[in-house]
């Protein structure tokens, strides 16, 4: 879980998966909530992550997500567009 500069709460989840998979998750894995109402504001990440494990928002508003099954770190916009990936997929 992470909080951006606007106070929105970003939650990363593995869609009920456990470690040991090799196929990207077909549903959104990053959920963005309003901190006051709990309303779901956005959902993205479908087809991108195999097992998202960590999430952080930097001071410039970029979202960083680690995927422990792909051995990758993703840098994304607040809307979920991939800016950069670090690491090498197995």
C-alpha positions in Angstrom: 0.0 0.0 0.0 1.2 3.5 -0.8 -0.2 7.1 -0.6 0.4 9.7 -3.3 0.8 13.4 -3.0 -3.0 13.9 -3.4 -3.7 11.5 -0.5 -5.0 8.8 -2.8 -4.4 5.3 -1.4 -2.8 2.8 -3.9 -3.1 -0.9 -3.1 -1.2 -3.6 -4.9 -2.7 -7.1 -4.9 -1.9 -10.4 -6.5 -5.5 -11.3 -7.3 -5.5 -14.4 -5.0 -2.4 -15.8 -6.5 0.5 -17.3 -4.7 4.1 -17.2 -5.6 5.2 -19.7 -8.3 3.2 -18.5 -11.3 4.5 -17.4 -14.7 1.5 -15.9 -16.4 0.5 -12.2 -16.1 -2.6 -11.5 -14.1 -5.5 -10.6 -16.4 -7.3 -8.4 -13.9 -6.3 -5.0 -12.5 -3.7 -5.4 -9.8 -3.3 -1.8 -8.7 -6.4 -0.2 -7.1 -6.6 3.5 -6.3 -9.0 4.7 -3.6 -10.2 8.1 -2.3 -8.8 8.5 1.2 -12.0 10.1 2.6 -14.8 8.0 1.0 -13.0 4.7 0.2 -14.4 5.0 -3.3 -12.5 3.1 -6.0 -11.2 5.8 -8.3 -9.1 3.8 -10.7 -7.8 0.3 -11.3 -5.0 -0.8 -13.6 -2.1 -3.2 -14.1 -4.0 -6.0 -15.9 -1.6 -8.1 -18.0 1.5 -6.5 -16.6 2.3 -8.2 -13.3 2.8 -11.9 -12.5 3.2 -11.4 -8.7 3.2 -7.8 -7.6 4.9 -7.5 -4.3 5.7 -4.0 -3.3 4.5 -0.5 -4.2 5.7 3.0 -3.5 5.0 6.5 -4.9 8.0 8.8 -5.2 8.1 12.6 -4.7 7.5 13.2 -8.4 4.3 11.1 -8.4 5.7 8.1 -10.2 4.5 4.7 -8.9 7.1 2.0 -8.4 6.0 -1.7 -8.3 8.1 -4.7 -7.8 7.2 -8.1 -9.3 8.9 -10.9 -7.4 8.1 -13.6 -10.0 9.5 -11.5 -12.9 12.5 -10.1 -11.0 11.5 -6.7 -12.3 10.8 -3.2 -10.9 8.3 -1.1 -12.9 8.2 2.7 -12.9 4.7 3.9 -13.9 2.8 7.1 -14.2 -0.1 7.7 -11.8 -2.4 6.4 -14.5 -0.5 3.1 -14.9 1.6 3.7 -18.0 5.0 2.0 -17.9 7.8 4.5 -18.0 10.7 2.1 -17.3 11.5 -1.4 -16.2 14.6 -2.5 -14.2 15.9 -6.0 -14.0 15.8 -9.1 -16.2 12.8 -11.5 -16.4 13.9 -15.1 -15.8 
